[in-house]
């Protein structure tokens, strides 16, 4: 049996662990190698398209950086703003985008979303990055490499890694059942997301 090598475009333990866990469950003995991979988007991506571009760029760059990698995985956290009251679905929402490529196929998926507190939303809207804001509000250092904003705001019921694990699992469905996804429009390896 050939062991798979997976290139993950991150060195963050809160992102690497879920990649390792998912691929180990699917293909025992898989080797995940984290690499520094530029996203090509701002430190705090705003909106779905910008966040998606970051994940895709990381997946492609990671696979290119690791010789023999079967898959490249990119994980990018972002926020989006909706107008209106919270009862109308308004507010600032935290989410993640996962991109996976095998060099031929590129699949993109999203995580569940978490509405952020107004004090956080206001600071994000003013151009700050989520990690330092949450470090300050929580009194912790480098929260984004631990349970993350998700862990803090859910009282530990979910962690950042839990959210990434679910999003990655869902993103891999077309690879696991390629026969069911035949004819599906997929991003080609040269697709530019705008």
C-alpha positions, 0 to 999 in steps of 0.5 A: 500500500502506498502511503499518502503525503499531504502538504498542508499550507500552514504551520499552525498546530490548530490547523495541522492537527485536524488535517492529520486527524482527517487524513489518518482516519481516511488513509492510515499511515498518511504523512502530513507535512506543514509548510509556510504557504503565502495566502496572497490575501490580507492577514484578515480576509474579509468576505467569502471570495477573499477567504476562498482565494487565500485557501486556494493559494495556500493549497496550491503553494503547499502541494508545489512545495512538497515533492510527491505530495498527493494532496495540497490543503489550504485553510483560511479563516475569514469574516464577513459582514451582513447588514441588519439586526442579529434577528435578521441575520446581521452582524459579523460572522467568523468562518473558515474555507478549506481548499484541497487539490490533487493537482487535477481537481480542486475542491473548496468547502466552508465551515459553519459560521459563528456570529462575533460579538459587536465589540469584536465586529467593530474592531474588525470593521476598523481593520484589526485582525481577529487573533490580536483582538481575541488575545486582548479580550481573553487575556490569553496569548496566541489564542489562534494556535489553541482553541481559538475564538470558537473555543472561547465563545462556545465555552470550550464545547467546540475548538478551532480544530473541531471546526477545521476537521469538519470543514476538511471532511466535507471538502474531501467528499468529492475525492472520496466519491468521485464517481458521484461527482462526475460532470460536476463543475469543479475549479480547474488547476488554473482557475483564478478566483476573483 
